[in-house]
Amino acid sequence: MSEEEKIKVIIHELMHIPKKFSGGLVPHNNRGTCINHANVSKIYEEYKLRKAGGKNENEG
């Protein structure tokens, strides 16, 4: 498995952790928020940008 795929797997698994750390797990399809390839890839691209020292698209 490539380094990129390893990081994407970690991102995917972290997305299952609820924001309030309530002890449960977030399912793949949760009230309009999906844990899928597209969302994992989006977060991975943001990770790469931040790691390279770039700005977040939400920052001015």
N, CA, C and O atoms as a Maestro MAE file, in Angstrom:
{
 s_m_m2io_version
 :::
 2.0.0
}

f_m_ct {
 s_m_title
 :::
 protein
 m_atom[240] {
  # First column is atom index #
  i_m_mmod_type
  r_m_x_coord
  r_m_y_coord
  r_m_z_coord
  i_m_residue_number
  s_m_chain_name
  s_m_pdb_residue_name
  s_m_pdb_atom_name
  i_m_atomic_number
  :::
  1 25 0.856 -1.174 0.000 1 A "MET " " N  " 7
  2 3 0.000 0.000 0.000 1 A "MET " " CA " 6
  3 2 0.903 1.238 0.000 1 A "MET " " C  " 6
  4 15 1.865 1.312 0.765 1 A "MET " " O  " 8
  5 25 0.591 2.191 -0.847 2 A "SER " " N  " 7
  6 3 1.398 3.408 -0.946 2 A "SER " " CA " 6
  7 2 1.201 4.281 0.297 2 A "SER " " C  " 6
  8 15 0.237 4.116 1.043 2 A "SER " " O  " 8
  9 25 2.129 5.202 0.498 3 A "GLU " " N  " 7
  10 3 2.036 6.120 1.633 3 A "GLU " " CA " 6
  11 2 0.750 6.949 1.554 3 A "GLU " " C  " 6
  12 15 0.103 7.200 2.571 3 A "GLU " " O  " 8
  13 25 0.388 7.368 0.348 4 A "GLU " " N  " 7
  14 3 -0.846 8.142 0.151 4 A "GLU " " CA " 6
  15 2 -2.068 7.339 0.580 4 A "GLU " " C  " 6
  16 15 -2.943 7.861 1.270 4 A "GLU " " O  " 8
  17 25 -2.132 6.086 0.180 5 A "GLU " " N  " 7
  18 3 -3.273 5.241 0.546 5 A "GLU " " CA " 6
  19 2 -3.323 4.991 2.051 5 A "GLU " " C  " 6
  20 15 -4.407 4.936 2.633 5 A "GLU " " O  " 8
  21 25 -2.172 4.842 2.680 6 A "LYS " " N  " 7
  22 3 -2.138 4.652 4.132 6 A "LYS " " CA " 6
  23 2 -2.732 5.866 4.846 6 A "LYS " " C  " 6
  24 15 -3.513 5.723 5.787 6 A "LYS " " O  " 8
  25 25 -2.358 7.052 4.394 7 A "ILE " " N  " 7
  26 3 -2.874 8.279 5.008 7 A "ILE " " CA " 6
  27 2 -4.373 8.390 4.783 7 A "ILE " " C  " 6
  28 15 -5.108 8.796 5.684 7 A "ILE " " O  " 8
  29 25 -4.835 8.034 3.585 8 A "LYS " " N  " 7
  30 3 -6.273 8.089 3.296 8 A "LYS " " CA " 6
  31 2 -7.053 7.110 4.171 8 A "LYS " " C  " 6
  32 15 -8.170 7.414 4.588 8 A "LYS " " O  " 8
  33 25 -6.482 5.947 4.454 9 A "VAL " " N  " 7
  34 3 -7.149 4.982 5.340 9 A "VAL " " CA " 6
  35 2 -7.263 5.566 6.745 9 A "VAL " " C  " 6
  36 15 -8.305 5.443 7.389 9 A "VAL " " O  " 8
  37 25 -6.197 6.199 7.217 10 A "ILE " " N  " 7
  38 3 -6.234 6.817 8.545 10 A "ILE " " CA " 6
  39 2 -7.286 7.922 8.590 10 A "ILE " " C  " 6
  40 15 -8.046 8.020 9.553 10 A "ILE " " O  " 8
  41 25 -7.330 8.754 7.550 11 A "ILE " " N  " 7
  42 3 -8.348 9.815 7.478 11 A "ILE " " CA " 6
  43 2 -9.741 9.206 7.525 11 A "ILE " " C  " 6
  44 15 -10.605 9.679 8.264 11 A "ILE " " O  " 8
  45 25 -9.958 8.161 6.740 12 A "HIS " " N  " 7
  46 3 -11.261 7.491 6.698 12 A "HIS " " CA " 6
  47 2 -11.663 7.010 8.091 12 A "HIS " " C  " 6
  48 15 -12.790 7.235 8.533 12 A "HIS " " O  " 8
  49 25 -10.744 6.353 8.770 13 A "GLU " " N  " 7
  50 3 -11.061 5.815 10.094 13 A "GLU " " CA " 6
  51 2 -11.285 6.937 11.110 13 A "GLU " " C  " 6
  52 15 -12.158 6.822 11.970 13 A "GLU " " O  " 8
  53 25 -10.511 8.013 11.024 14 A "LEU " " N  " 7
  54 3 -10.707 9.141 11.942 14 A "LEU " " CA " 6
  55 2 -12.062 9.805 11.739 14 A "LEU " " C  " 6
  56 15 -12.639 10.345 12.682 14 A "LEU " " O  " 8
  57 25 -12.571 9.766 10.512 15 A "MET " " N  " 7
  58 3 -13.883 10.357 10.230 15 A "MET " " CA " 6
  59 2 -15.013 9.601 10.932 15 A "MET " " C  " 6
  60 15 -16.116 10.131 11.065 15 A "MET " " O  " 8
  61 25 -14.755 8.382 11.378 16 A "HIS " " N  " 7
  62 3 -15.763 7.604 12.103 16 A "HIS " " CA " 6
  63 2 -15.874 8.025 13.572 16 A "HIS " " C  " 6
  64 15 -16.823 7.636 14.253 16 A "HIS " " O  " 8
  65 25 -14.916 8.814 14.065 17 A "ILE " " N  " 7
  66 3 -14.940 9.251 15.460 17 A "ILE " " CA " 6
  67 2 -15.857 10.471 15.572 17 A "ILE " " C  " 6
  68 15 -15.651 11.461 14.869 17 A "ILE " " O  " 8
  69 25 -16.869 10.414 16.449 18 A "PRO " " N  " 7
  70 3 -17.781 11.552 16.591 18 A "PRO " " CA " 6
  71 2 -17.067 12.780 17.156 18 A "PRO " " C  " 6
  72 15 -16.095 12.656 17.902 18 A "PRO " " O  " 8
  73 25 -17.556 13.958 16.795 19 A "LYS " " N  " 7
  74 3 -16.932 15.212 17.224 19 A "LYS " " CA " 6
  75 2 -16.896 15.359 18.741 19 A "LYS " " C  " 6
  76 15 -15.980 15.975 19.286 19 A "LYS " " O  " 8
  77 25 -17.885 14.796 19.420 20 A "LYS " " N  " 7
  78 3 -17.951 14.926 20.881 20 A "LYS " " CA " 6
  79 2 -17.293 13.749 21.600 20 A "LYS " " C  " 6
  80 15 -17.366 13.662 22.826 20 A "LYS " " O  " 8
  81 25 -16.658 12.851 20.867 21 A "PHE " " N  " 7
  82 3 -15.994 11.685 21.452 21 A "PHE " " CA " 6
  83 2 -16.923 10.941 22.408 21 A "PHE " " C  " 6
  84 15 -16.533 10.580 23.519 21 A "PHE " " O  " 8
  85 25 -18.152 10.719 21.958 22 A "SER " " N  " 7
  86 3 -19.188 10.135 22.810 22 A "SER " " CA " 6
  87 2 -19.033 8.632 23.026 22 A "SER " " C  " 6
  88 15 -19.765 8.049 23.826 22 A "SER " " O  " 8
  89 25 -18.113 8.009 22.340 23 A "GLY " " N  " 7
  90 3 -17.909 6.577 22.508 23 A "GLY " " CA " 6
  91 2 -18.517 5.751 21.399 23 A "GLY " " C  " 6
  92 15 -18.174 4.579 21.244 23 A "GLY " " O  " 8
  93 25 -19.410 6.335 20.627 24 A "GLY " " N  " 7
  94 3 -20.001 5.636 19.489 24 A "GLY " " CA " 6
  95 2 -19.143 5.814 18.252 24 A "GLY " " C  " 6
  96 15 -18.031 6.338 18.316 24 A "GLY " " O  " 8
  97 25 -19.674 5.370 17.133 25 A "LEU " " N  " 7
  98 3 -18.999 5.543 15.848 25 A "LEU " " CA " 6
  99 2 -19.951 6.193 14.860 25 A "LEU " " C  " 6
  100 15 -21.158 5.956 14.903 25 A "LEU " " O  " 8
  101 25 -19.412 7.007 13.976 26 A "VAL " " N  " 7
  102 3 -20.202 7.653 12.935 26 A "VAL " " CA " 6
  103 2 -20.307 6.678 11.763 26 A "VAL " " C  " 6
  104 15 -19.283 6.194 11.281 26 A "VAL " " O  " 8
  105 25 -21.530 6.377 11.289 27 A "PRO " " N  " 7
  106 3 -21.680 5.471 10.140 27 A "PRO " " CA " 6
  107 2 -21.264 6.155 8.837 27 A "PRO " " C  " 6
  108 15 -21.065 7.370 8.802 27 A "PRO " " O  " 8
  109 25 -21.136 5.370 7.774 28 A "HIS " " N  " 7
  110 3 -20.726 5.913 6.480 28 A "HIS " " CA " 6
  111 2 -21.702 6.961 5.956 28 A "HIS " " C  " 6
  112 15 -21.277 7.922 5.315 28 A "HIS " " O  " 8
  113 25 -22.980 6.803 6.209 29 A "ASN " " N  " 7
  114 3 -23.974 7.776 5.763 29 A "ASN " " CA " 6
  115 2 -24.712 8.274 7.001 29 A "ASN " " C  " 6
  116 15 -25.557 7.572 7.557 29 A "ASN " " O  " 8
  117 25 -24.384 9.491 7.424 30 A "ASN " " N  " 7
  118 3 -24.912 10.012 8.679 30 A "ASN " " CA " 6
  119 2 -25.551 11.376 8.473 30 A "ASN " " C  " 6
  120 15 -24.850 12.387 8.427 30 A "ASN " " O  " 8
  121 25 -26.859 11.417 8.349 31 A "ARG " " N  " 7
  122 3 -27.620 12.676 8.268 31 A "ARG " " CA " 6
  123 2 -27.038 13.650 7.249 31 A "ARG " " C  " 6
  124 15 -26.820 14.822 7.557 31 A "ARG " " O  " 8
  125 25 -26.793 13.175 6.066 32 A "GLY " " N  " 7
  126 3 -26.308 14.040 4.997 32 A "GLY " " CA " 6
  127 2 -24.800 14.125 4.885 32 A "GLY " " C  " 6
  128 15 -24.286 14.566 3.857 32 A "GLY " " O  " 8
  129 25 -24.082 13.716 5.909 33 A "THR " " N  " 7
  130 3 -22.623 13.697 5.857 33 A "THR " " CA " 6
  131 2 -22.178 12.280 5.550 33 A "THR " " C  " 6
  132 15 -22.503 11.345 6.281 33 A "THR " " O  " 8
  133 25 -21.437 12.125 4.472 34 A "CYS " " N  " 7
  134 3 -21.009 10.793 4.053 34 A "CYS " " CA " 6
  135 2 -19.507 10.626 4.230 34 A "CYS " " C  " 6
  136 15 -18.723 11.537 3.964 34 A "CYS " " O  " 8
  137 25 -19.134 9.452 4.680 35 A "ILE " " N  " 7
  138 3 -17.728 9.076 4.688 35 A "ILE " " CA " 6
  139 2 -17.537 8.247 3.429 35 A "ILE " " C  " 6
  140 15 -17.868 7.062 3.391 35 A "ILE " " O  " 8
  141 25 -16.996 8.891 2.397 36 A "ASN " " N  " 7
  142 3 -16.802 8.206 1.122 36 A "ASN " " CA " 6
  143 2 -15.484 8.655 0.499 36 A "ASN " " C  " 6
  144 15 -14.776 9.497 1.053 36 A "ASN " " O  " 8
  145 25 -15.166 8.084 -0.654 37 A "HIS " " N  " 7
  146 3 -13.895 8.358 -1.323 37 A "HIS " " CA " 6
  147 2 -13.733 9.847 -1.624 37 A "HIS " " C  " 6
  148 15 -12.651 10.405 -1.443 37 A "HIS " " O  " 8
  149 25 -14.796 10.482 -2.079 38 A "ALA " " N  " 7
  150 3 -14.714 11.901 -2.442 38 A "ALA " " CA " 6
  151 2 -14.375 12.768 -1.229 38 A "ALA " " C  " 6
  152 15 -13.517 13.647 -1.317 38 A "ALA " " O  " 8
  153 25 -15.035 12.528 -0.111 39 A "ASN " " N  " 7
  154 3 -14.777 13.329 1.087 39 A "ASN " " CA " 6
  155 2 -13.406 13.037 1.687 39 A "ASN " " C  " 6
  156 15 -12.731 13.944 2.172 39 A "ASN " " O  " 8
  157 25 -12.997 11.775 1.652 40 A "VAL " " N  " 7
  158 3 -11.658 11.422 2.134 40 A "VAL " " CA " 6
  159 2 -10.605 12.103 1.269 40 A "VAL " " C  " 6
  160 15 -9.627 12.641 1.788 40 A "VAL " " O  " 8
  161 25 -10.802 12.081 -0.046 41 A "SER " " N  " 7
  162 3 -9.848 12.714 -0.962 41 A "SER " " CA " 6
  163 2 -9.782 14.220 -0.739 41 A "SER " " C  " 6
  164 15 -8.705 14.813 -0.814 41 A "SER " " O  " 8
  165 25 -10.918 14.837 -0.469 42 A "LYS " " N  " 7
  166 3 -10.962 16.278 -0.207 42 A "LYS " " CA " 6
  167 2 -10.145 16.616 1.043 42 A "LYS " " C  " 6
  168 15 -9.364 17.567 1.041 42 A "LYS " " O  " 8
  169 25 -10.327 15.848 2.089 43 A "ILE " " N  " 7
  170 3 -9.579 16.083 3.323 43 A "ILE " " CA " 6
  171 2 -8.098 15.786 3.114 43 A "ILE " " C  " 6
  172 15 -7.242 16.476 3.666 43 A "ILE " " O  " 8
  173 25 -7.793 14.760 2.316 44 A "TYR " " N  " 7
  174 3 -6.397 14.438 2.027 44 A "TYR " " CA " 6
  175 2 -5.716 15.588 1.287 44 A "TYR " " C  " 6
  176 15 -4.570 15.925 1.587 44 A "TYR " " O  " 8
  177 25 -6.407 16.185 0.333 45 A "GLU " " N  " 7
  178 3 -5.841 17.318 -0.407 45 A "GLU " " CA " 6
  179 2 -5.581 18.495 0.538 45 A "GLU " " C  " 6
  180 15 -4.565 19.179 0.413 45 A "GLU " " O  " 8
  181 25 -6.498 18.731 1.481 46 A "GLU " " N  " 7
  182 3 -6.298 19.790 2.470 46 A "GLU " " CA " 6
  183 2 -5.103 19.461 3.360 46 A "GLU " " C  " 6
  184 15 -4.315 20.345 3.697 46 A "GLU " " O  " 8
  185 25 -4.968 18.199 3.737 47 A "TYR " " N  " 7
  186 3 -3.825 17.747 4.538 47 A "TYR " " CA " 6
  187 2 -2.514 18.027 3.805 47 A "TYR " " C  " 6
  188 15 -1.569 18.557 4.391 47 A "TYR " " O  " 8
  189 25 -2.462 17.668 2.522 48 A "LYS " " N  " 7
  190 3 -1.242 17.892 1.739 48 A "LYS " " CA " 6
  191 2 -0.912 19.380 1.658 48 A "LYS " " C  " 6
  192 15 0.249 19.770 1.776 48 A "LYS " " O  " 8
  193 25 -1.929 20.200 1.457 49 A "LEU " " N  " 7
  194 3 -1.733 21.639 1.361 49 A "LEU " " CA " 6
  195 2 -1.178 22.204 2.669 49 A "LEU " " C  " 6
  196 15 -0.234 22.995 2.662 49 A "LEU " " O  " 8
  197 25 -1.766 21.796 3.776 50 A "ARG " " N  " 7
  198 3 -1.306 22.288 5.080 50 A "ARG " " CA " 6
  199 2 0.095 21.776 5.401 50 A "ARG " " C  " 6
  200 15 0.914 22.506 5.958 50 A "ARG " " O  " 8
  201 25 0.366 20.530 5.052 51 A "LYS " " N  " 7
  202 3 1.684 19.958 5.305 51 A "LYS " " CA " 6
  203 2 2.753 20.709 4.518 51 A "LYS " " C  " 6
  204 15 3.878 20.874 4.990 51 A "LYS " " O  " 8
  205 25 2.400 21.163 3.323 52 A "ALA " " N  " 7
  206 3 3.335 21.903 2.479 52 A "ALA " " CA " 6
  207 2 3.472 23.356 2.927 52 A "ALA " " C  " 6
  208 15 4.303 24.091 2.394 52 A "ALA " " O  " 8
  209 25 2.668 23.772 3.897 53 A "GLY " " N  " 7
  210 3 2.759 25.132 4.414 53 A "GLY " " CA " 6
  211 2 1.811 26.104 3.752 53 A "GLY " " C  " 6
  212 15 1.913 27.313 3.959 53 A "GLY " " O  " 8
  213 25 0.875 25.582 2.945 54 A "GLY " " N  " 7
  214 3 -0.095 26.445 2.279 54 A "GLY " " CA " 6
  215 2 -1.224 26.828 3.195 54 A "GLY " " C  " 6
  216 15 -1.324 26.334 4.318 54 A "GLY " " O  " 8
  217 25 -2.076 27.708 2.716 55 A "LYS " " N  " 7
  218 3 -3.237 28.150 3.484 55 A "LYS " " CA " 6
  219 2 -4.434 27.276 3.183 55 A "LYS " " C  " 6
  220 15 -4.544 26.695 2.104 55 A "LYS " " O  " 8
  221 25 -5.316 27.191 4.140 56 A "ASN " " N  " 7
  222 3 -6.595 26.522 3.972 56 A "ASN " " CA " 6
  223 2 -7.452 27.374 3.049 56 A "ASN " " C  " 6
  224 15 -7.356 28.601 3.082 56 A "ASN " " O  " 8
  225 25 -8.289 26.750 2.225 57 A "GLU " " N  " 7
  226 3 -9.144 27.506 1.304 57 A "GLU " " CA " 6
  227 2 -10.128 28.408 2.043 57 A "GLU " " C  " 6
  228 15 -10.628 29.371 1.463 57 A "GLU " " O  " 8
  229 25 -10.419 28.113 3.323 58 A "ASN " " N  " 7
  230 3 -11.344 28.927 4.109 58 A "ASN " " CA " 6
  231 2 -10.657 30.128 4.752 58 A "ASN " " C  " 6
  232 15 -11.328 31.020 5.271 58 A "ASN " " O  " 8
  233 25 -9.336 30.157 4.721 59 A "GLU " " N  " 7
  234 3 -8.599 31.268 5.305 59 A "GLU " " CA " 6
  235 2 -8.428 32.370 4.273 59 A "GLU " " C  " 6
  236 15 -8.336 32.093 3.077 59 A "GLU " " O  " 8
  237 25 -8.386 33.602 4.719 60 A "GLY " " N  " 7
  238 3 -8.318 34.738 3.831 60 A "GLY " " CA " 6
  239 2 -6.939 35.105 3.469 60 A "GLY " " C  " 6
  240 15 -6.731 36.056 2.716 60 A "GLY " " O  " 8
  :::
 }
 m_bond[239] {
  # First column is bond index #
  i_m_from
  i_m_to
  i_m_order
  :::
  1 1 2 1
  2 2 3 1
  3 3 4 2
  4 3 5 1
  5 5 6 1
  6 6 7 1
  7 7 8 2
  8 7 9 1
  9 9 10 1
  10 10 11 1
  11 11 12 2
  12 11 13 1
  13 13 14 1
  14 14 15 1
  15 15 16 2
  16 15 17 1
  17 17 18 1
  18 18 19 1
  19 19 20 2
  20 19 21 1
  21 21 22 1
  22 22 23 1
  23 23 24 2
  24 23 25 1
  25 25 26 1
  26 26 27 1
  27 27 28 2
  28 27 29 1
  29 29 30 1
  30 30 31 1
  31 31 32 2
  32 31 33 1
  33 33 34 1
  34 34 35 1
  35 35 36 2
  36 35 37 1
  37 37 38 1
  38 38 39 1
  39 39 40 2
  40 39 41 1
  41 41 42 1
  42 42 43 1
  43 43 44 2
  44 43 45 1
  45 45 46 1
  46 46 47 1
  47 47 48 2
  48 47 49 1
  49 49 50 1
  50 50 51 1
  51 51 52 2
  52 51 53 1
  53 53 54 1
  54 54 55 1
  55 55 56 2
  56 55 57 1
  57 57 58 1
  58 58 59 1
  59 59 60 2
  60 59 61 1
  61 61 62 1
  62 62 63 1
  63 63 64 2
  64 63 65 1
  65 65 66 1
  66 66 67 1
  67 67 68 2
  68 67 69 1
  69 69 70 1
  70 70 71 1
  71 71 72 2
  72 71 73 1
  73 73 74 1
  74 74 75 1
  75 75 76 2
  76 75 77 1
  77 77 78 1
  78 78 79 1
  79 79 80 2
  80 79 81 1
  81 81 82 1
  82 82 83 1
  83 83 84 2
  84 83 85 1
  85 85 86 1
  86 86 87 1
  87 87 88 2
  88 87 89 1
  89 89 90 1
  90 90 91 1
  91 91 92 2
  92 91 93 1
  93 93 94 1
  94 94 95 1
  95 95 96 2
  96 95 97 1
  97 97 98 1
  98 98 99 1
  99 99 100 2
  100 99 101 1
  101 101 102 1
  102 102 103 1
  103 103 104 2
  104 103 105 1
  105 105 106 1
  106 106 107 1
  107 107 108 2
  108 107 109 1
  109 109 110 1
  110 110 111 1
  111 111 112 2
  112 111 113 1
  113 113 114 1
  114 114 115 1
  115 115 116 2
  116 115 117 1
  117 117 118 1
  118 118 119 1
  119 119 120 2
  120 119 121 1
  121 121 122 1
  122 122 123 1
  123 123 124 2
  124 123 125 1
  125 125 126 1
  126 126 127 1
  127 127 128 2
  128 127 129 1
  129 129 130 1
  130 130 131 1
  131 131 132 2
  132 131 133 1
  133 133 134 1
  134 134 135 1
  135 135 136 2
  136 135 137 1
  137 137 138 1
  138 138 139 1
  139 139 140 2
  140 139 141 1
  141 141 142 1
  142 142 143 1
  143 143 144 2
  144 143 145 1
  145 145 146 1
  146 146 147 1
  147 147 148 2
  148 147 149 1
  149 149 150 1
  150 150 151 1
  151 151 152 2
  152 151 153 1
  153 153 154 1
  154 154 155 1
  155 155 156 2
  156 155 157 1
  157 157 158 1
  158 158 159 1
  159 159 160 2
  160 159 161 1
  161 161 162 1
  162 162 163 1
  163 163 164 2
  164 163 165 1
  165 165 166 1
  166 166 167 1
  167 167 168 2
  168 167 169 1
  169 169 170 1
  170 170 171 1
  171 171 172 2
  172 171 173 1
  173 173 174 1
  174 174 175 1
  175 175 176 2
  176 175 177 1
  177 177 178 1
  178 178 179 1
  179 179 180 2
  180 179 181 1
  181 181 182 1
  182 182 183 1
  183 183 184 2
  184 183 185 1
  185 185 186 1
  186 186 187 1
  187 187 188 2
  188 187 189 1
  189 189 190 1
  190 190 191 1
  191 191 192 2
  192 191 193 1
  193 193 194 1
  194 194 195 1
  195 195 196 2
  196 195 197 1
  197 197 198 1
  198 198 199 1
  199 199 200 2
  200 199 201 1
  201 201 202 1
  202 202 203 1
  203 203 204 2
  204 203 205 1
  205 205 206 1
  206 206 207 1
  207 207 208 2
  208 207 209 1
  209 209 210 1
  210 210 211 1
  211 211 212 2
  212 211 213 1
  213 213 214 1
  214 214 215 1
  215 215 216 2
  216 215 217 1
  217 217 218 1
  218 218 219 1
  219 219 220 2
  220 219 221 1
  221 221 222 1
  222 222 223 1
  223 223 224 2
  224 223 225 1
  225 225 226 1
  226 226 227 1
  227 227 228 2
  228 227 229 1
  229 229 230 1
  230 230 231 1
  231 231 232 2
  232 231 233 1
  233 233 234 1
  234 234 235 1
  235 235 236 2
  236 235 237 1
  237 237 238 1
  238 238 239 1
  239 239 240 2
  :::
 }
}
